[in-house]
Amino acid sequence: MIKLSSEPSRHRVAVWRELRKVGALSLGQGVWAVPDVPVFADGVGRAVTLTEQAGGQAVTLTASGRGPEDAARFRAMFTAARSADWAEFLADCGKFEQELAKEIRIAKFTLAELEEEEQSLERLRRWHRDLTARDVFGAPEAAEAGRRLKQCAAGCEDYAERVFAALHQAPEADR
């Protein structure tokens, strides 16, 4: 539970960003929840530190539901949040694949463009690692995300081969 002054808002925003980054589920005004597993400990610790540095108060609790239905409800809420994260990831995979297709269609085979596409792929890989770490209950979209990331990597490899082929092609006069 986080309690911060409303002004300046930058403190609340910093704590909110940290909790969102770690994958915490907002349950209401200043109340956040994560499963009690080690992957969340550092992020919760950073949020508590940010809160205290801003003069606020943080209370961390270990809680369980009154019955199995409460645990199931929390699990469903947390998994739904991860499903939304995976859906966003899958949409970005689609954008990446469209970008590669466009570059191939217009024959833009430059090292600069290849480097940009490789950076985009690396961003997708980091995002996939982060989502996988916080998807402790296994959202159904996770398997599809893994397949799509492999497709993105294969597409980038194909594009790289096309770039290198275009760059090492002998000019017409030299043939």
Order of alpha helices (4+ residues) and beta strands (2+ residues): beta-alpha-beta-beta-alpha-beta-alpha-alpha-alpha
